[in-house]
Amino acid sequence: MKKVFRKIIYVSCLVSVLLACFSCGEKEVEGESTSIFTIEPANQFAVDKETEVETVEPTKAHREYPADFKLVPDTEVVIGERQFLTKINYIYNNIEKFENSSIIVEGMYGMYKSWDETFVFPIVYRNGPAEYGDDQYGGFYLVNINQDAYHLNDWVKVKGKPFIYEHTDSEGEVQKFLFLVVESAEVMTLKDRKAEMVNN
C-alpha cells in the first residue's frame, strides 16, 4: 500500500513539474512577455536599422537599396511593375536628381485626407505591404489635375514633374510629401489595369 501511495505522490509531483514547465513556455500573456522568454519582434531588420519607432524623416533603412538597383535620372523615368515602391522611395530621397525628369506612373486614382484634414490632395497610388501608416500605399500626390475628370479607383496613367512639399499639421509636426506637377493624365481601360498590390 505504501509503495502505491509513493508512486501516486511521485507521479503527481512529476505532473506538477511538467505543468509548471509548460506554463513558463508561454511567450505572451495578455500582451506582456514572461520573465522567461522575450518576444522577438516581427521585423528584426527594422529594429536593427531604425533609430526611432516613428519619424517623419527617412532613416538609414529607408535609404538602403538592393545591390542591383539602378535608377538613372533621365528626360522620362517610367515606374513600372518591378521595384515600384523602391523607385518611388529612391526619388523621394534623391529629389534633386529628378527635378528635371518627367515621371510616368500608373495606379489607382484616389483622394488622400490627413487625420486632421489639413492636407487633402488627389493621389495616384498602389496598395503596399503594410496595414496602416505610410507603408499601406505608395505613389504620388498630384497638383495641376482636373479632379472632375476622374473617379475614385480609376486606373490612371500620370506623367509629371516631381517635387517635395513640406506640410505642417495642426499639432505642428512637419511631414514631407512627394508630389507630381501633372503634365498629362489619362484613364486606362479595364484590360490595362495592372497589379494594385505591390511589395517592392
VEXTOR-155351 format. One record per atom (N, C-alpha, C): residue number from 1; z, y, x; residue in one letter. Coordinates in steps of 0.02 Angstrom, whole numbers, plus 32768, in hexadecimal, padded with zeros to 4 digits. Example, Ala and Ser with C-alpha at 12.3 -4.5 7.8 and 13.67 -1.06 7.14 Angstrom:
<rs>
  marnu     w     v     u  loza
      1  8186  7EE4  8294     A
      1  8186  7F1F  8267     A
      1  8186  7F5B  8294     A
      2  8162  7F90  8282     S
      2  8165  7FCB  82AC     S
      2  818A  8002  8285     S
</rs>
This chain:
<rs>
  marnu     w     v     u  loza
      1  8000  7FC4  8029     M
      1  8000  8000  8000     M
      1  8000  803F  802B     M
      2  8029  803C  8062     K
      2  802C  8075  808F     K
      2  7FE9  8082  80B0     K
      3  7FC6  804A  80C2     K
      3  7F85  8051  80E2     K
      3  7F53  8073  80B3     K
      4  7F54  805F  8074     V
      4  7F27  807D  8043     V
      4  7F37  80C7  803A     V
      5  7F78  80D8  8038     F
      5  7F8D  811E  8030     F
      5  7F76  8148  806C     F
      6  7F7E  812B  80A9     R
      6  7F68  814E  80E5     R
      6  7F1D  815A  80E4     R
      7  7EF7  8129  80CD     K
      7  7EAE  8130  80CA     K
      7  7E9B  8168  8099     K
      8  7EBF  816B  8061     I
      8  7EB0  81A0  802F     I
      8  7EBE  81E5  804C     I
      9  7EF7  81EC  8070     I
      9  7F08  822B  8090     I
      9  7ED4  823D  80C5     I
     10  7EC0  820B  80EC     Y
     10  7E8E  8216  8121     Y
     10  7E4C  822E  8104     Y
     11  7E35  820B  80D0     V
     11  7DF6  821E  80AF     V
     11  7DFB  8263  8091     V
     12  7E33  8273  8071     S
     12  7E3E  82B5  8053     S
     12  7E3B  82EC  8087     S
     13  7E5C  82E0  80C0     C
     13  7E5B  8312  80F7     C
     13  7E14  831B  8112     C
     14  7DF1  82E4  811A     L
     14  7DAC  82E6  8133     L
     14  7D7F  830E  8104     L
     15  7D85  8301  80C3     V
     15  7D5E  8326  8091     V
     15  7D70  8370  8092     V
     16  7DB0  8380  8099     S
     16  7DC6  83C6  809C     S
     16  7DA7  83EA  80D8     S
     17  7DA8  83C8  8112     V
     17  7D8B  83E6  814F     V
     17  7D3F  83F1  8146     V
     18  7D1E  83BF  812B     L
     18  7CD6  83C6  8120     L
     18  7CC6  83FF  80F0     L
     19  7CEC  8404  80BA     L
     19  7CE1  843A  808A     L
     19  7CED  847E  80AA     L
     20  7D20  8483  80D5     A
     20  7D2E  84C1  80F8     A
     20  7CF4  84D4  8126     A
     21  7CD8  84A2  8149     C
     21  7CA0  84AF  8176     C
     21  7C63  84C7  814F     C
     22  7C54  84A6  8117     F
     22  7C1A  84BA  80F0     F
     22  7C22  84FF  80D2     F
     23  7C5F  8510  80BD     S
     23  7C69  8552  80A0     S
     23  7C62  8588  80D5     S
     24  7C73  8579  8114     C
     24  7C69  85AB  814A     C
     24  7C1F  85B4  815A     C
     25  7BF8  8582  8147     G
     25  7BB1  8587  8156     G
     25  7B8B  85B7  8129     G
     26  7BAB  85D3  80F6     E
     26  7B8A  8603  80CB     E
     26  7B79  8641  80F3     E
     27  7B3B  8655  80F2     K
     27  7B26  8690  8118     K
     27  7B35  86D0  80F4     K
     28  7B37  86CE  80B3     E
     28  7B3F  870C  808E     E
     28  7B6A  86FF  8050     E
     29  7B9B  872A  8045     V
     29  7BC5  8725  800A     V
     29  7BC8  876A  7FEA     V
     30  7BA8  8770  7FB1     E
     30  7BA6  87AF  7F8D     E
     30  7B91  87E9  7FB9     E
     31  7B5D  87DD  7FE2     G
     31  7B41  8813  800A     G
     31  7B64  881F  804C     G
     32  7B9B  87FB  805B     E
     32  7BBF  8807  8099     E
     32  7BBB  87C8  80C4     E
     33  7BB3  87D1  8106     S
     33  7BB0  8798  8133     S
     33  7BF6  877E  8141     S
     34  7BFC  873D  814F     T
     34  7C3D  8720  815F     T
     34  7C4E  872F  81A7     T
     35  7C8B  871D  81BC     S
     35  7C9F  872A  8201     S
     35  7C81  86F6  8230     S
     36  7C66  86C0  8215     I
     36  7C49  868B  823F     I
     36  7C00  869A  8250     I
     37  7BD9  86AA  821E     F
     37  7B91  86B5  8227     F
     37  7B80  86FE  821B     F
     38  7B4E  8716  8240     T
     38  7B33  8759  8231     T
     38  7AED  874F  8215     T
     39  7ADC  8778  81E4     I
     39  7A9B  8772  81C4     I
     39  7A66  8794  81F0     I
     40  7A35  876E  8203     E
     40  79FF  878A  822D     E
     40  79D3  87B5  8201     E
     41  79BF  87F0  821A     P
     41  7991  881B  81F4     P
     41  794E  87F9  81EB     P
     42  792C  8809  81B4     A
     42  78EC  87EA  81A6     A
     42  78B7  87FF  81D7     A
     43  78BB  883D  81F0     N
     43  7888  8857  821E     N
     43  78AA  886B  825F     N
     44  78B1  883B  828C     Q
     44  78D2  8848  82CC     Q
     44  78AA  887A  82F6     Q
     45  7868  8879  82EF     F
     45  783E  88A9  8314     F
     45  7851  88F0  8303     F
     46  785C  88FD  82C3     A
     46  786F  8941  82AE     A
     46  78B2  8954  82CA     A
     47  78E1  8924  82CA     V
     47  7924  8933  82E5     V
     47  7920  8942  832F     V
     48  78F7  891D  8354     D
     48  78F0  8928  839C     D
     48  78CE  8969  83AD     D
     49  789C  897C  8384     K
     49  7871  89B4  8395     K
     49  7885  89F6  8375     K
     50  78A0  89F4  833A     E
     50  78AF  8A32  8316     E
     50  78EF  8A51  8330     E
     51  78F1  8A92  8332     T
     51  792D  8AB5  8348     T
     51  7958  8ACB  830E     T
     52  793B  8AD0  82D3     E
     52  795F  8AE5  8298     E
     52  794B  8AB9  825D     E
     53  7979  8AB2  822D     V
     53  7969  8A8B  81F2     V
     53  7936  8AB0  81C8     V
     54  793F  8AF1  81BE     E
     54  790E  8B19  8199     E
     54  78FE  8B57  81C1     E
     55  78C0  8B67  81C3     T
     55  78AA  8BA2  81E8     T
     55  786A  8BBD  81CA     T
     56  7860  8BFD  81D1     V
     56  7822  8C1A  81B9     V
     56  77EF  8C1E  81F1     V
     57  7804  8C0F  822E     E
     57  77D7  8C10  8268     E
     57  77C5  8BC8  827C     E
     58  7787  8BBD  8292     P
     58  7776  8B7A  82AA     P
     58  77A0  8B68  82E7     P
     59  77B8  8B2B  82E9     T
     59  77DE  8B13  8322     T
     59  77B0  8AEE  8352     T
     60  77CC  8AD5  8388     K
     60  77A4  8AB2  83BA     K
     60  777F  8A77  839A     K
     61  77A0  8A54  836C     A
     61  7781  8A1A  834C     A
     61  7743  8A2E  8325     A
     62  7742  8A6A  8309     H
     62  7708  8A81  82E3     H
     62  76CE  8A95  830F     H
     63  76DB  8A9C  8350     R
     63  76A7  8AB2  837E     R
     63  768C  8A7A  83AA     R
     64  76A2  8A3E  839E     E
     64  768A  8A05  83C6     E
     64  7653  89E2  83A0     E
     65  761D  89D2  83C4     Y
     65  75E2  89B5  83A5     Y
     65  75CE  8975  83CA     Y
     66  75AB  8948  83A8     P
     66  7596  890A  83CA     P
     66  756C  891A  8408     P
     67  756E  88ED  8438     A
     67  754B  88F8  8477     A
     67  7500  8901  846D     A
     68  74E4  88E0  843B     D
     68  749C  88E3  842F     D
     68  7488  891C  8400     D
     69  74B9  8946  83ED     F
     69  74A9  897B  83BD     F
     69  7485  89B4  83DF     F
     70  7450  89CD  83BD     K
     70  742B  8A06  83D7     K
     70  7410  8A2F  839D     K
     71  741F  8A6F  839D     L
     71  7404  8A9D  836B     L
     71  73EF  8ADC  8390     L
     72  73AF  8AE4  8398     V
     72  7394  8B1C  83BF     V
     72  7380  8B55  8390     V
     73  7399  8B91  839D     P
     73  7384  8BCA  8374     P
     73  7339  8BD3  8378     P
     74  731A  8BDE  833F     D
     74  72D1  8BE5  833B     D
     74  72C2  8C16  8303     D
     75  7281  8C23  82FA     T
     75  726D  8C50  82C3     T
     75  7285  8C34  8281     T
     76  727C  8BF2  8278     E
     76  7295  8BD0  823C     E
     76  72BE  8B93  8251     E
     77  72F8  8B8C  8233     V
     77  7323  8B52  8240     V
     77  732B  8B2D  81FE     V
     78  7311  8AEF  81FD     V
     78  7315  8AC7  81C0     V
     78  7353  8A99  81C3     V
     79  737D  8A9E  8190     I
     79  73B7  8A72  818B     I
     79  73A5  8A3B  815A     I
     80  7397  8A00  8174     G
     80  7381  89C9  814B     G
     80  73B9  8999  8139     G
     81  73A7  8959  8131     E
     81  73D8  8927  811C     E
     81  7408  8912  8153     E
     82  73EF  8911  8191     R
     82  7419  88F9  81C8     R
     82  7443  8932  81E4     R
     83  7482  8925  81EF     Q
     83  74B1  8955  820D     Q
     83  74B4  8996  81E6     Q
     84  74B4  8990  81A5     F
     84  74B5  89CB  8179     F
     84  74F2  89F6  8186     F
     85  752D  89D8  8183     L
     85  756B  89FE  818E     L
     85  7572  8A15  81D6     L
     86  755E  89EB  8205     T
     86  7564  89FC  824C     T
     86  7539  8A39  825D     T
     87  74FD  8A3C  8242     K
     87  74D2  8A75  8250     K
     87  74ED  8AB6  8232     K
     88  7506  8AB2  81F5     I
     88  7522  8AEE  81D6     I
     88  7560  8B05  81FC     I
     89  7589  8AD6  8211     N
     89  75C5  8AE6  8238     N
     89  75B2  8B06  827B     N
     90  757D  8AED  8299     Y
     90  7566  8B08  82DA     Y
     90  754D  8B50  82D1     Y
     91  7528  8B5D  829C     I
     91  7510  8BA1  828F     I
     91  754C  8BD0  8284     I
     92  757D  8BB8  825F     Y
     92  75B9  8BE0  8252     Y
     92  75DB  8BF4  8293     Y
     93  75E2  8BC5  82C1     N
     93  7605  8BD1  8300     N
     93  75DA  8BF5  8333     N
     94  7598  8BF9  8329     N
     94  756B  8C18  8359     N
     94  753C  8C48  8335     N
     95  7557  8C70  8307     I
     95  752E  8C9A  82DC     I
     95  7502  8CCA  8304     I
     96  751A  8CE1  833D     E
     96  74F4  8D11  8365     E
     96  74B2  8CF4  837D     E
     97  74AD  8CB2  8384     K
     97  746F  8C92  839A     K
     97  743B  8C8F  8362     K
     98  7451  8C94  8323     F
     98  7425  8C86  82EA     F
     98  7418  8CC4  82BF     F
     99  742D  8CFF  82D6     E
     99  7425  8D3B  82AD     E
     99  73DC  8D4B  829F     E
    100  73AE  8D37  82CB     N
    100  7367  8D45  82C0     N
    100  7341  8D09  82A5     N
    101  7365  8CD4  8295     S
    101  7345  8C97  827B     S
    101  7347  8C98  822E     S
    102  7314  8C7A  8210     S
    102  7315  8C6D  81C8     S
    102  732C  8C25  81BE     S
    103  7362  8C1D  8198     I
    103  737D  8BDB  818A     I
    103  735F  8BC1  8149     I
    104  7346  8B83  814B     I
    104  732C  8B63  810F     I
    104  7359  8B28  80FD     I
    105  7374  8B2A  80C1     V
    105  73A4  8AF7  80AC     V
    105  739A  8AE5  8063     V
    106  73A5  8AA5  8052     E
    106  73A1  8A8E  800D     E
    106  73E6  8A76  7FF7     E
    107  73F5  8A82  7FB7     G
    107  7434  8A6A  7F9C     G
    107  743B  8A7F  7F54     G
    108  7476  8A75  7F39     M
    108  7484  8A88  7EF4     M
    108  7494  8AD2  7EF0     M
    109  7480  8AF1  7EBA     Y
    109  7491  8B37  7EAF     Y
    109  74D2  8B39  7E88     Y
    110  74FF  8B64  7E9E     G
    110  753F  8B69  7E7C     G
    110  755B  8BB0  7E81     G
    111  7595  8BB9  7E63     M
    111  75B7  8BFA  7E66     M
    111  75FE  8BED  7E81     M
    112  760C  8C09  7EBB     Y
    112  764D  8C00  7EDA     Y
    112  767C  8C38  7EC4     Y
    113  76B9  8C25  7EB3     K
    113  76EC  8C56  7EA0     K
    113  772C  8C45  7EC4     K
    114  7747  8C76  7EEA     S
    114  7785  8C6A  7F0F     S
    114  77C0  8C65  7EDE     S
    115  77F8  8C4D  7EF7     W
    115  7833  8C41  7ECD     W
    115  784B  8C81  7EAC     W
    116  7842  8CBB  7ECE     D
    116  785A  8CFA  7EB2     D
    116  7821  8D22  7E92     D
    117  77E5  8D04  7E90     E
    117  77AA  8D22  7E71     E
    117  7796  8D65  7E90     E
    118  77A9  8D6E  7ED0     T
    118  7792  8DAB  7EF3     T
    118  7751  8D9D  7F19     T
    119  773D  8D5E  7F1B     F
    119  7700  8D4B  7F3F     F
    119  76D7  8D1D  7F11     F
    120  76A1  8D38  7EF5     V
    120  7677  8D11  7EC7     V
    120  762E  8D1A  7EDD     V
    121  760E  8CE3  7EF2     F
    121  75C9  8CE7  7F0A     F
    121  75A4  8CA7  7EF9     F
    122  7561  8CAD  7EF0     P
    122  7538  8C70  7EEA     P
    122  753A  8C4A  7F2C     P
    123  752C  8C0A  7F27     I
    123  752F  8BDF  7F62     I
    123  74FB  8BA7  7F5C     I
    124  74DE  8B94  7F95     V
    124  74B5  8B58  7F99     V
    124  74DE  8B27  7FC2     V
    125  74EB  8AEB  7FA7     Y
    125  751B  8ABF  7FC7     Y
    125  750D  8A75  7FB9     Y
    126  752F  8A4B  7FDF     R
    126  7533  8A04  7FD0     R
    126  757C  89EF  7FD6     R
    127  758E  89BB  7FB2     N
    127  75D3  89A4  7FB2     N
    127  75E4  8985  7FF6     N
    128  7621  8992  800D     G
    128  7638  8978  804D     G
    128  7665  893B  8046     G
    129  7680  8924  807F     P
    129  76A7  88E6  807E     P
    129  76EE  88ED  8067     P
    130  7708  892A  8060     A
    130  774F  8933  804D     A
    130  7755  8941  8002     A
    131  7792  893F  7FE9     E
    131  779F  8948  7FA1     E
    131  77B0  898F  7F8F     E
    132  77C5  89B7  7FC1     Y
    132  77DB  89FB  7FB1     Y
    132  77D0  8A28  7FEE     Y
    133  77D7  8A69  7FE3     G
    133  77D0  8A99  8019     G
    133  7789  8AA2  802F     G
    134  7780  8AC2  8069     D
    134  773E  8AD2  8081     D
    134  7715  8A94  8093     D
    135  7735  8A5B  809D     D
    135  7711  8A1E  80B0     D
    135  76F3  89F9  8074     D
    136  76FD  8A12  8038     Q
    136  76E2  89EF  7FFE     Q
    136  769A  8A01  7FF1     Q
    137  767F  8A31  8015     Y
    137  7639  8A44  800E     Y
    137  7621  8A65  804F     Y
    138  75E0  8A6A  8057     G
    138  75C3  8A8D  8090     G
    138  7585  8AB1  807A     G
    139  757C  8AEF  8091     G
    139  7540  8B14  807E     G
    139  7545  8B5D  8092     G
    140  7520  8B87  806E     F
    140  751E  8BCE  807C     F
    140  752A  8BF5  803C     F
    141  754F  8C2C  8043     Y
    141  7554  8C5D  800D     Y
    141  7515  8C87  800E     Y
    142  7503  8CA3  7FD4     L
    142  74C2  8CC4  7FCF     L
    142  74C8  8D0C  7FB7     L
    143  74A1  8D37  7FD7     V
    143  7497  8D7B  7FBD     V
    143  744C  8D87  7FB7     V
    144  743A  8DB9  7F91     N
    144  73F3  8DCA  7F86     N
    144  73CF  8D91  7F60     N
    145  73F1  8D77  7F2D     I
    145  73D2  8D42  7F05     I
    145  73DA  8D54  7EBB     I
    146  73A6  8D47  7E95     N
    146  73A7  8D54  7E4D     N
    146  73CD  8D1C  7E2A     N
    147  740C  8D28  7E19     Q
    147  7436  8CF4  7DFC     Q
    147  741C  8CDC  7DB8     Q
    148  73F8  8D06  7D95     D
    148  73DF  8CF3  7D52     D
    148  73A7  8CBF  7D56     D
    149  738A  8CB7  7D91     A
    149  7352  8C88  7D98     A
    149  7369  8C40  7DA4     A
    150  73AA  8C36  7DAC     Y
    150  73C3  8BF3  7DBE     Y
    150  73FC  8BDF  7D91     Y
    151  7403  8B9D  7D88     H
    151  7439  8B81  7D61     H
    151  7467  8B5A  7D8F     H
    152  74A6  8B54  7D7C     L
    152  74D4  8B2C  7DA3     L
    152  74BA  8AE5  7DAA     L
    153  74BF  8ACB  7DE6     N
    153  74AB  8A87  7DF7     N
    153  745F  8A7E  7DFF     N
    154  7438  8AB5  7DFA     D
    154  73F2  8AB0  7E0D     D
    154  73ED  8A9C  7E56     D
    155  73B8  8A74  7E66     W
    155  73AB  8A66  7EAD     W
    155  737C  8A9C  7EC7     W
    156  7394  8AC2  7EF8     V
    156  736D  8AFB  7F0F     V
    156  735E  8AF6  7F5A     V
    157  7326  8B13  7F6D     K
    157  7314  8B1A  7FB3     K
    157  7317  8B64  7FC3     K
    158  7342  8B76  7FF4     V
    158  7350  8BBC  8003     V
    158  733D  8BCA  804C     V
    159  7321  8C04  8056     K
    159  7311  8C1C  809A     K
    159  7330  8C61  80A2     K
    160  7354  8C6B  80D9     G
    160  7373  8CAC  80E3     G
    160  7391  8CB5  8128     G
    161  73A4  8CF3  8136     K
    161  73C2  8D04  8177     K
    161  740F  8CFC  8171     K
    162  742E  8CDC  81A3     P
    162  7476  8CD0  81A0     P
    162  74A0  8D0A  81BA     P
    163  74DB  8D12  819F     F
    163  750B  8D41  81BA     F
    163  7551  8D2B  81A4     F
    164  7584  8D43  81C8     I
    164  75CA  8D35  81B8     I
    164  75E8  8D71  8195     I
    165  7609  8D63  815D     Y
    165  762B  8D98  8137     Y
    165  7676  8D8A  8138     Y
    166  769D  8DBC  8149     E
    166  76E6  8DB6  8149     E
    166  7702  8DD2  8107     E
    167  7728  8DA8  80E5     H
    167  7745  8DBC  80A5     H
    167  7791  8DB8  80A9     H
    168  77B2  8DEB  808F     T
    168  77FB  8DEC  808B     T
    168  7810  8DDF  8044     T
    169  7838  8DAA  803A     D
    169  784D  8D99  7FF6     D
    169  7888  8DC3  7FE0     D
    170  78A1  8DB6  7FA4     S
    170  78D5  8DE0  7F87     S
    170  7919  8DD9  7FAA     S
    171  791F  8DA6  7FD6     E
    171  795D  8D9F  7FFD     E
    171  7955  8DB8  8044     E
    172  791B  8DD6  8053     G
    172  7910  8DF2  8095     G
    172  78F5  8DC2  80C8     G
    173  78E4  8D85  80B4     E
    173  78C9  8D54  80E2     E
    173  787E  8D5F  80EA     E
    174  7867  8D60  8129     V
    174  7821  8D6C  8138     V
    174  77FE  8D29  8144     V
    175  77C7  8D1E  8121     Q
    175  779E  8CE3  812B     Q
    175  7757  8CF7  813A     Q
    176  7735  8CCD  8161     K
    176  76EF  8CDA  8172     K
    176  76C2  8CAA  814C     K
    177  768E  8CC5  812D     F
    177  7660  8C9E  8104     F
    177  7619  8CA4  8120     F
    178  75F5  8C6C  811E     L
    178  75B0  8C6A  8138     L
    178  757F  8C77  80FE     L
    179  7559  8CAC  8105     F
    179  752A  8CC2  80D1     F
    179  74E2  8CBC  80E8     F
    180  74B5  8CBD  80B7     L
    180  746D  8CC6  80C2     L
    180  7457  8D03  809A     L
    181  7432  8D30  80BC     V
    181  740E  8D64  8097     V
    181  73CD  8D43  8082     V
    182  73C6  8D36  8043     V
    182  7390  8D0C  8029     V
    182  734C  8D2F  8030     V
    183  731D  8D0C  804F     E
    183  72D8  8D24  8054     E
    183  72AD  8D04  801E     E
    184  72BD  8CC5  800E     S
    184  729A  8CA2  7FD8     S
    184  72C6  8C69  7FBF     S
    185  72BD  8C57  7F80     A
    185  72E2  8C20  7F62     A
    185  72B9  8C03  7F29     A
    186  72BB  8BC1  7F24     E
    186  7295  8BA1  7EEE     E
    186  72BB  8B64  7ED4     E
    187  72B3  8B57  7E94     V
    187  72D0  8B1C  7E75     V
    187  72A1  8AE1  7E82     V
    188  72BC  8AAB  7E9C     M
    188  7294  8A70  7EAB     M
    188  7292  8A42  7E6E     M
    189  7262  8A16  7E6C     T
    189  725D  89E6  7E35     T
    189  7290  89AE  7E3E     T
    190  729A  8988  7E09     L
    190  72CC  8953  7E0A     L
    190  72BC  891F  7E3F     L
    191  727C  8911  7E4A     K
    191  7269  88DE  7E7C     K
    191  7274  88F7  7EC4     K
    192  727A  8939  7ECC     D
    192  7287  8955  7F0E     D
    192  72D1  8959  7F1F     D
    193  72FB  8949  7EEF     R
    193  7343  894D  7EFA     R
    193  7359  891A  7F2E     R
    194  7382  8931  7F5D     K
    194  7397  8905  7F94     K
    194  73E2  88F6  7F8F     K
    195  73FF  88DE  7FC5     A
    195  7445  88C9  7FC4     A
    195  7474  8902  7FB5     A
    196  749B  88FB  7F80     E
    196  74CA  8930  7F6D     E
    196  750C  8929  7F93     E
    197  7518  88EE  7FAF     M
    197  7555  88E1  7FD5     M
    197  7543  88D7  801E     M
    198  7563  88FD  804A     V
    198  7556  88F7  8092     V
    198  7597  88ED  80B6     V
    199  7595  88CA  80EF     N
    199  75D2  88BF  8115     N
    199  75CB  88D0  815F     N
    200  7591  88EC  8172     N
    200  758A  8904  81B7     N
    200  7558  893B  81BC     N
</rs>
